[in-house]
Amino acid sequence: MMTATGNRSTVTFDRSYTATLDEVWELWTTKDGFESWWGPEGFSVKVHELDARPEGLLRYDMIATAPEQVAFMKQAGMPLSTPSSLTYTELTPKTRLAYRHAVDFIPGVAPYNVSSVVELQVSGNTVRMTVTIDTMHSEEWTKRTSMGWSSQLNKLDKRFQR
């Protein structure tokens, strides 16, 4: 779902998982958790630094691993492994986190930041995770980012099916 907030539009993803709050929180705040799911299908990540606190940094490499992603990256003139970083801007333990993600990997586009907010709510044995992200610099890249988010969230859908 895409909505406008202030001068910037956002896209929201809403998922519920049969999981503990600790399990879902650790996906966002630990090296092992983050590496286990981040990135669309066909990509993996290698975390180099994760400091889960306000103004703490998460540095990682996004690595194309599947043949179709490798081919896309080459065709787009992008490297197969891209260093990425985000800065946590808010952490309310097991409830809410926010971060700024540096978009500095798109050929021909000046670097900029996008913001994201993750909210967690528990209901019985289910954790609802709502992720709201800023749109990108163009409709095409917003669509690509949305497809990437859907893909990586599908990894969690599979993980928490019990």
WOKA-V220472 format. One record per backbone hydrogen bond with DSSP energy under -1.0 kcal/mol. NH is the residue of the N-H (numbers start at 1). CO is the residue of the C=O. E is the energy in kcal/mol with one decimal. If there is no record, write none. Layout:
# WOKA-V220472
nh;co;e
NH;CO;E
NH;CO;E
This chain:
# WOKA-V220472
nh;co;e
3;10;-2.4
5;8;-2.6
8;5;-1.9
10;3;-3.7
11;133;-2.6
12;1;-2.4
13;131;-3.0
15;129;-2.6
17;127;-2.6
19;17;-1.4
24;20;-1.8
25;21;-2.8
26;22;-2.4
28;25;-1.3
29;25;-1.1
30;26;-1.4
34;30;-2.8
35;31;-2.6
36;32;-1.3
37;34;-1.3
38;34;-2.3
43;40;-1.8
44;63;-2.3
46;61;-1.7
48;59;-2.9
49;59;-1.7
51;57;-1.9
53;51;-1.9
55;88;-3.6
56;53;-3.1
58;86;-2.8
59;49;-2.3
60;84;-2.4
61;46;-2.1
62;82;-2.8
63;44;-3.2
64;80;-3.1
65;42;-3.5
66;42;-1.9
70;66;-2.7
71;67;-2.5
72;68;-2.0
73;69;-2.7
74;70;-2.3
75;71;-2.5
76;72;-2.3
77;74;-1.3
78;73;-3.0
82;62;-2.8
84;60;-3.5
86;58;-2.3
87;100;-2.7
88;56;-2.5
89;98;-2.8
90;98;-1.5
92;96;-3.4
95;92;-2.3
96;92;-2.2
97;118;-2.3
98;90;-2.3
99;116;-2.2
100;87;-2.5
101;114;-3.3
102;85;-2.1
103;112;-3.5
109;106;-2.0
112;103;-1.6
114;101;-2.0
116;99;-2.4
117;132;-2.4
118;97;-3.4
119;130;-2.7
120;95;-3.3
121;128;-2.1
123;126;-2.7
126;123;-1.6
127;17;-2.9
128;121;-3.4
129;15;-3.4
130;119;-2.6
131;13;-3.0
132;117;-2.8
133;11;-3.0
134;115;-2.2
135;9;-2.2
142;138;-2.2
143;139;-2.4
144;140;-2.3
145;141;-2.5
146;142;-2.5
147;143;-2.5
148;144;-2.4
149;145;-2.7
150;146;-2.5
151;147;-2.2
152;148;-2.7
153;149;-2.7
154;150;-1.7
155;151;-1.1
156;152;-1.0
157;153;-2.2
158;154;-2.2
159;155;-2.2
160;156;-2.5
